[in-house]
Amino acid sequence: MPANLGILNLACGFLLCDRSKFLAYQSPTTNNKGQMTNLAILCVDDERIILLSLRDQISKHFGDRYRYEFAESVEEAWEVIEELSGEGIKILIIVSDWLMPGIRGDEFLIEVHKRFPDIVTVLLSGQADEAAIERAKVHANLHAYIPKPWDEETLINIIKSGLEKFNE
């Protein structure tokens, strides 16, 4: 984490920075088999309650198999991506909201795909228009679109199917 974020390590295993940005993660050191956890899932949404729901649902299902990262903006997501890349941690999937301040989720996922074509992209939104979804399918190799509100089973099944691409 960049030093200027003023990260506090909380006993619950999550990080909260002093500028009220929410970054949660699964311990990057080892999983329950004592192996290094160098695979990550990144979620991006400007609503903290959405990130908390994603965190709870994804970590409940996948446990300690992955490191979980959360960003409240595209700018923050790029910081996380750069940090993880620098640490040799591979981001497998990015789940991104569409309607966020500054840049739309489809534009972000298109840029992610240009730089990191192996990352599986998922768009999550209650407001994305069909043109944005189609742009993401064509230019970001969009794996799936999940409308808000979503159900946990759909979210988990989409993430599972995205992870299967790495087992092929």
Secondary structure as GFF3:
##gff-version 3
##sequence-region A 1 168
A	DSSP	three_ten_helix	3	5	.	.	.	ID=ss1
A	DSSP	beta_strand	7	9	.	.	.	ID=ss2
A	DSSP	beta_strand	15	17	.	.	.	ID=ss3
A	DSSP	beta_strand	22	23	.	.	.	ID=ss4
A	DSSP	beta_strand	39	44	.	.	.	ID=ss5
A	DSSP	alpha_helix	48	62	.	.	.	ID=ss6
A	DSSP	three_ten_helix	63	65	.	.	.	ID=ss7
A	DSSP	beta_strand	67	71	.	.	.	ID=ss8
A	DSSP	alpha_helix	74	86	.	.	.	ID=ss9
A	DSSP	beta_strand	90	97	.	.	.	ID=ss10
A	DSSP	alpha_helix	105	115	.	.	.	ID=ss11
A	DSSP	beta_strand	120	125	.	.	.	ID=ss12
A	DSSP	alpha_helix	130	139	.	.	.	ID=ss13
A	DSSP	beta_strand	142	147	.	.	.	ID=ss14
A	DSSP	alpha_helix	152	164	.	.	.	ID=ss15
###
